[in-house]
Amino acid sequence: MCILPGCQFTRAIPRFTPQPAVKVAPETPIAEKKEELGKPAWNPQWDVLVEKELPSELLTTRVAHAVRPFCPRFNSMSEVDKRTFWAYFFQALAGAEAGLVPTTNVRHTDPEVAVEDTVTRRIVRQEGLLQLTYMDSDRYGCAFDWQADKKLPEKDPTRTILRPENNLRCGVNILANQLIAQRKPLMSATSYWATLRPGTLSYRVFAKQMANVPQVCTVAPTNEAQTNTPATRDQAISTQGTSTPAVAMNTWPTWME
């Protein structure tokens, strides 16, 4: 209440934070296959979520070399198209890691990964679209709440670690840490995800999912191509289909069906 002489009411003006322009990414091969089978696939809203969560560093020239095997035109693309590429990347990663199923929950027996989770004090489990762990909440600032989740059934979709928005945001944090903070390449023998470690079976599955990257990653849009010389256009077109490393066309792992 304003009772003092000269007192005036003021109204707080909410700050407007402009949202980045976004668009839906193409479907990965596994998403296409699941739709053909009438099974739940990738939710386009997850593209929007990823694109809005991307830190500006993942849109700069600093990462162009890292993504070149899959998106050689990254530097010359618009910000919208760069965001779309990353949305596609995370869809491909989720396809290779969890078959696009948000409630996927795996406990591996490999001694390398069968360690104690420092948060749950149990043998670590990889969970959700990107197969993350509760201790990632400490390492990467992810919104996972073990104290709340342990009271729920193992694959309850309301668990904080299984919610796509939490899992994907955490994945963005982990990737930014790898590419920006640690300055590692996108594909690295020490990547958080085995699917990004070249030479592994998991990597082959991931690389296969990168077959449908946004076309602008390899071919200039028509309006841009018109400003290029014929030689430049021919060179751009010649890269189509060669940006993704050749991989064996393996059958789908049974857990992805």
ChimeraX attribute file (.defattr): number of C-alpha atoms within 10 A of each C-alpha:
attribute: neighborCount
match mode: 1-to-1
recipient: residues
	/A:1	6
	/A:2	8
	/A:3	7
	/A:4	7
	/A:5	6
	/A:6	7
	/A:7	9
	/A:8	10
	/A:9	8
	/A:10	6
	/A:11	6
	/A:12	6
	/A:13	6
	/A:14	6
	/A:15	6
	/A:16	6
	/A:17	6
	/A:18	6
	/A:19	7
	/A:20	14
	/A:21	13
	/A:22	19
	/A:23	16
	/A:24	18
	/A:25	23
	/A:26	19
	/A:27	23
	/A:28	22
	/A:29	16
	/A:30	22
	/A:31	22
	/A:32	15
	/A:33	14
	/A:34	17
	/A:35	14
	/A:36	10
	/A:37	11
	/A:38	9
	/A:39	12
	/A:40	11
	/A:41	20
	/A:42	23
	/A:43	14
	/A:44	15
	/A:45	12
	/A:46	18
	/A:47	25
	/A:48	19
	/A:49	17
	/A:50	23
	/A:51	26
	/A:52	16
	/A:53	16
	/A:54	19
	/A:55	12
	/A:56	10
	/A:57	12
	/A:58	18
	/A:59	20
	/A:60	13
	/A:61	12
	/A:62	14
	/A:63	20
	/A:64	17
	/A:65	14
	/A:66	18
	/A:67	21
	/A:68	17
	/A:69	14
	/A:70	23
	/A:71	26
	/A:72	23
	/A:73	20
	/A:74	24
	/A:75	19
	/A:76	15
	/A:77	18
	/A:78	12
	/A:79	17
	/A:80	14
	/A:81	23
	/A:82	24
	/A:83	28
	/A:84	25
	/A:85	27
	/A:86	22
	/A:87	27
	/A:88	25
	/A:89	24
	/A:90	21
	/A:91	31
	/A:92	29
	/A:93	27
	/A:94	24
	/A:95	26
	/A:96	28
	/A:97	26
	/A:98	22
	/A:99	25
	/A:100	24
	/A:101	21
	/A:102	21
	/A:103	21
	/A:104	20
	/A:105	19
	/A:106	14
	/A:107	12
	/A:108	14
	/A:109	11
	/A:110	8
	/A:111	7
	/A:112	7
	/A:113	14
	/A:114	14
	/A:115	15
	/A:116	13
	/A:117	16
	/A:118	14
	/A:119	16
	/A:120	15
	/A:121	11
	/A:122	11
	/A:123	14
	/A:124	22
	/A:125	20
	/A:126	19
	/A:127	23
	/A:128	29
	/A:129	30
	/A:130	27
	/A:131	22
	/A:132	27
	/A:133	21
	/A:134	23
	/A:135	19
	/A:136	20
	/A:137	17
	/A:138	12
	/A:139	10
	/A:140	16
	/A:141	13
	/A:142	24
	/A:143	18
	/A:144	23
	/A:145	14
	/A:146	17
	/A:147	10
	/A:148	10
	/A:149	17
	/A:150	11
	/A:151	9
	/A:152	13
	/A:153	10
	/A:154	13
	/A:155	15
	/A:156	13
	/A:157	16
	/A:158	13
	/A:159	21
	/A:160	20
	/A:161	31
	/A:162	27
	/A:163	18
	/A:164	21
	/A:165	18
	/A:166	18
	/A:167	23
	/A:168	26
	/A:169	18
	/A:170	23
	/A:171	25
	/A:172	21
	/A:173	18
	/A:174	22
	/A:175	21
	/A:176	21
	/A:177	15
	/A:178	19
	/A:179	19
	/A:180	15
	/A:181	10
	/A:182	10
	/A:183	13
	/A:184	18
	/A:185	17
	/A:186	18
	/A:187	19
	/A:188	15
	/A:189	16
	/A:190	13
	/A:191	18
	/A:192	15
	/A:193	20
	/A:194	19
	/A:195	23
	/A:196	23
	/A:197	19
	/A:198	17
	/A:199	11
	/A:200	12
	/A:201	14
	/A:202	16
	/A:203	21
	/A:204	21
	/A:205	24
	/A:206	23
	/A:207	21
	/A:208	22
	/A:209	24
	/A:210	25
	/A:211	19
	/A:212	18
	/A:213	25
	/A:214	21
	/A:215	16
	/A:216	21
	/A:217	26
	/A:218	24
	/A:219	21
	/A:220	19
	/A:221	12
	/A:222	10
	/A:223	8
	/A:224	11
	/A:225	15
	/A:226	11
	/A:227	10
	/A:228	12
	/A:229	10
	/A:230	11
	/A:231	9
	/A:232	13
	/A:233	17
	/A:234	13
	/A:235	13
	/A:236	17
	/A:237	13
	/A:238	13
	/A:239	16
	/A:240	16
	/A:241	15
	/A:242	13
	/A:243	20
	/A:244	21
	/A:245	14
	/A:246	12
	/A:247	13
	/A:248	11
	/A:249	9
	/A:250	10
	/A:251	7
	/A:252	12
	/A:253	10
	/A:254	7
	/A:255	9
	/A:256	14
	/A:257	11
